């Protein structure tokens, strides 16, 4: 599995992205108000990007702590606080439409844990740490699922920053459970997953994008789970349109995805670059059918 080095993004557009109002104003308390003039503060797109950075870095910091990579955790906490600073005093952000993210689930000694890495422009908003490093640090922690989800976000930046400071202090005192709880308080308090319409072809595309991102980071198990979800969604497409002329092609694509999924599940694909090219081709193929 591979965790994330900072990469600043734009907002969700096209399939994995959603449109937002051009500008957003802050009231006297610093809260987001209605659209107004260009001089009134950060645009909604900028707020979306910074808020996604915060959530992504918090998730990665938490995963790093689970693997005992405390320096990496601290660096991502710092990155999250820098993203808060970019909001220029805005004290709360509420997404206007669902955010797209890769939901990574991990099996740990303390039970299952879920983390969300927002996706924009078909990329993670923050890049992950090398998967080989993670596994060697703590082989007792492993990804148990990976799939695309959508969530609404309400982020109180004052509360978030206070919890991030608490996590930093706890790490310096080697109280790692306290640090993880503080980070959980931010992400779980900000995120509410949403139920989306039944659109299996779009879900297949999104999970293929997630698998490519995870494979790029050598998160083989995560990529395998995402491919499994993509294959499942394609099966739903076939079932929903039994008489479609596309079904033979979709079934063939599904068979190829299943084959690569089985190979990646062994955590050692014979040619990583070819595997990524295959997934990229399937993404383009599915997009052409939308």
C-alpha positions in Angstrom: 0.0 0.0 0.0 1.1 3.5 -0.6 0.2 6.6 1.2 0.3 10.2 0.2 2.9 13.0 -0.6 1.3 16.4 -1.0 -0.2 17.3 -4.4 -2.5 20.3 -4.5 -5.5 20.0 -6.8 -8.4 21.6 -8.4 -12.1 20.7 -7.8 -14.2 17.8 -9.0 -15.1 18.2 -12.7 -16.6 15.9 -15.4 -17.4 12.4 -14.1 -15.5 12.6 -10.9 -16.1 16.4 -10.5 -19.0 18.6 -9.6 -19.7 22.2 -10.5 -19.8 24.9 -7.8 -20.8 28.5 -7.7 -18.0 30.8 -8.9 -17.7 32.9 -5.7 -18.6 32.5 -2.0 -18.6 35.3 0.6 -17.9 35.2 4.3 -20.1 36.9 6.8 -18.8 38.8 9.8 -18.2 35.6 11.7 -16.1 34.1 8.9 -18.7 31.6 7.8 -19.5 31.0 4.1 -22.4 33.0 2.7 -23.9 33.4 -0.7 -22.0 34.3 -4.0 -20.8 37.9 -4.2 -18.1 40.0 -5.7 -14.6 38.7 -6.7 -13.0 40.7 -3.8 -15.1 39.1 -1.0 -12.8 36.1 -0.3 -11.8 32.7 -1.5 -13.9 31.2 -4.3 -16.0 28.1 -3.6 -13.6 26.1 -5.8 -10.6 27.3 -3.7 -12.5 26.4 -0.5 -13.4 23.0 -1.9 -9.7 22.4 -2.9 -8.3 23.4 0.5 -10.9 21.5 2.5 -10.2 18.4 0.4 -6.5 18.8 1.1 -7.2 19.0 4.8 -9.3 15.8 4.8 -6.8 13.9 2.6 -3.8 14.8 4.7 -5.6 13.9 7.9 -6.5 10.5 6.5 -2.9 9.9 5.4 -1.5 11.0 8.7 -3.9 8.6 10.5 -2.8 5.7 8.2 0.8 6.6 8.7 0.3 6.3 12.5 -1.4 2.9 12.1 1.8 1.8 10.4 4.1 3.3 12.9 5.4 6.0 10.5 5.2 8.8 12.9 7.4 11.3 11.0 5.2 10.9 7.9 2.2 11.4 10.1 3.6 14.7 11.5 4.4 16.0 8.0 0.8 15.4 6.8 -0.6 17.0 9.9 1.6 20.0 9.1 0.3 20.0 5.5 -3.3 19.9 6.8 -2.7 22.9 9.0 -1.1 24.8 6.1 -4.3 24.1 4.1 -6.3 25.5 6.9 -4.2 28.6 6.8 -4.9 29.0 3.1 -8.6 29.5 4.0 -7.7 32.9 5.3 -9.7 32.9 8.5 -12.8 31.1 7.0 -14.1 29.2 10.0 -16.5 26.8 8.3 -17.0 25.2 5.0 -20.0 23.2 3.8 -19.9 21.5 0.4 -22.6 22.4 -2.0 -22.7 18.9 -3.6 -21.1 15.6 -2.7 -17.4 15.2 -2.8 -15.9 12.2 -4.5 -13.2 10.2 -2.6 -11.5 6.9 -2.4 -12.6 5.2 0.8 -9.7 3.0 2.1 -10.6 0.5 4.8 -7.9 -1.1 7.0 -7.8 -4.0 9.3 -5.8 -3.2 12.4 -5.2 -4.6 15.9 -7.8 -2.0 17.1 -10.5 -3.1 14.6 -11.4 -1.8 11.1 -10.7 1.8 10.2 -12.0 3.9 7.3 -10.2 6.8 5.7 -11.2 9.1 2.8 -8.8 10.4 0.2 -10.7 13.0 -2.0 -10.3 12.7 -5.8 -10.1 15.6 -8.2 -9.3 15.6 -11.9 -9.1 11.8 -11.8 -6.3 12.1 -9.2 -5.9 11.9 -5.4 -5.7 15.4 -3.9 -2.7 14.2 -2.0 -0.3 11.5 -3.1 0.3 8.4 -1.0 3.4 6.9 0.7 5.1 3.9 -1.0 3.1 0.8 -0.3 6.2 -1.3 0.1 7.4 1.0 2.9 4.1 0.7 4.7 3.9 -3.1 4.6 7.5 -3.4 5.9 6.8 -1.0 8.7 3.8 -2.9 10.1 2.8 -6.1 8.3 0.0 -6.5 10.9 -2.0 -3.7 9.2 -3.6 -4.2 5.8 -6.2 -2.7 3.5 -9.5 -4.6 3.7 -11.4 -2.6 1.0 -11.1 0.3 -1.4 -13.9 1.9 -3.3 -15.2 5.2 -4.6 -17.7 6.9 -2.3 -19.4 10.3 -2.2 -19.8 12.4 0.9 -21.0 15.8 2.1 -18.5 17.8 4.1 -19.1 20.3 6.9 -15.7 21.4 8.2 -15.1 23.7 11.2 -11.6 24.8 10.7 -11.1 26.1 14.2 -12.1 22.7 15.6 -10.0 20.9 13.0 -6.9 23.0 13.8 -7.3 22.5 17.6 -7.5 18.7 17.0 -4.5 18.8 14.7 -2.5 20.6 17.4 -3.6 18.0 19.9 -2.5 15.2 17.5 0.9 16.9 17.1 1.4 17.2 20.8 0.4 13.6 21.4 2.9 12.3 18.8 5.7 14.3 20.4 4.7 12.5 23.7 4.4 9.1 21.9 0.7 8.9 22.7 -0.2 7.6 19.3 -3.7 6.4 20.2 -4.5 9.9 21.4 -3.2 11.3 18.2 -5.2 8.9 16.0 -8.4 9.7 18.0 -7.9 13.5 17.5 -7.5 13.0 13.8 -10.6 10.7 13.7 -12.5 13.5 15.5 -11.9 15.8 12.5 -12.6 13.5 9.6 -15.6 11.7 11.1 -17.1 15.0 12.3 -16.7 16.5 8.8 -17.9 13.6 6.6 -21.3 12.2 6.0 -21.5 9.6 3.2 -24.3 10.0 0.8 -26.4 7.5 -1.2 -26.1 8.2 -4.9 -28.3 7.3 -7.8 -27.9 3.8 -9.3 -25.4 4.6 -12.1 -23.2 1.4 -12.4 -21.3 2.5 -15.5 -20.2 5.7 -13.8 -19.3 3.8 -10.6 -17.3 1.3 -12.7 -15.4 4.2 -14.3 -14.7 5.8 -10.9 -13.5 2.6 -9.3 -11.2 2.0 -12.3 -9.7 5.5 -11.7 -9.3 4.6 -8.0 -7.5 1.3 -8.9 -5.2 3.2 -11.3 -4.3 5.7 -8.5 -3.7 2.9 -6.0 -1.7 0.8 -8.4 0.5 3.8 -9.2 1.2 4.0 -5.5 2.0 0.2 -5.3 -1.0 -0.3 -3.1 -1.7 -3.6 -4.8 -4.3 -4.9 -2.4 -6.2 -1.6 -2.5 -6.0 -1.6 -6.4 -7.3 -5.2 -6.4 -10.3 -4.3 -4.3 -11.1 -1.3 -6.5 -11.0 -3.5 -9.6 -13.3 -5.9 -7.9 -15.8 -3.1 -7.4 -15.4 -2.0 -11.0 -16.1 -5.5 -12.2 -19.2 -5.8 -10.0 -20.6 -2.5 -11.4 -20.1 -3.7 -15.0 -22.0 -6.9 -14.1 -24.8 -4.7 -13.0 -24.7 -2.8 -16.3 -25.1 -6.1 -18.2 -28.0 -7.2 -15.9 -29.8 -3.8 -16.3 -29.5 -3.9 -20.2 -29.7 -7.6 -21.1 -30.5 -6.9 -24.8 -27.8 -4.2 -25.3 -25.4 -4.6 -28.2 -22.6 -3.4 -25.9 -23.0 -6.4 -23.5 -20.5 -8.7 -25.4 -17.9 -6.0 -25.2 -18.6 -5.2 -21.6 -18.5 -8.9 -20.6 -15.1 -9.2 -22.4 -13.8 -6.1 -20.5 -15.1 -7.5 -17.2 -13.2 -10.8 -17.9 -10.0 -8.8 -18.5 -10.5 -6.8 -15.4 -11.1 -10.0 -13.3 -7.8 -11.4 -14.7 -5.8 -8.3 -13.8 -7.5 -8.2 -10.4 -6.4 -11.7 -9.6 -2.8 -10.9 -10.7 -2.7 -7.7 -8.7 -4.1 -9.4 -5.6 -0.8 -11.4 -5.4 0.9 -8.0 -4.8 3.3 -8.5 -7.7 2.0 -7.7 -11.1 4.5 -8.8 -13.7 4.6 -5.4 -15.4 3.2 -2.4 -13.4 3.4 0.0 -16.4 1.4 -2.4 -18.6 -1.2 -2.9 -15.9 -1.7 0.8 -15.5 -2.0 1.2 -19.3 -4.7 -1.5 -19.4 -6.7 0.2 -16.7 -6.3 3.6 -18.5 -7.7 1.9 -21.6 -10.7 0.6 -19.7 -11.3 4.0 -18.2 -11.4 5.6 -21.7 -13.6 2.8 -22.9 -16.2 3.2 -20.2 -16.1 7.0 -20.5 -17.0 6.6 -24.2 -20.2 4.8 -23.2 -21.4 7.4 -20.8 
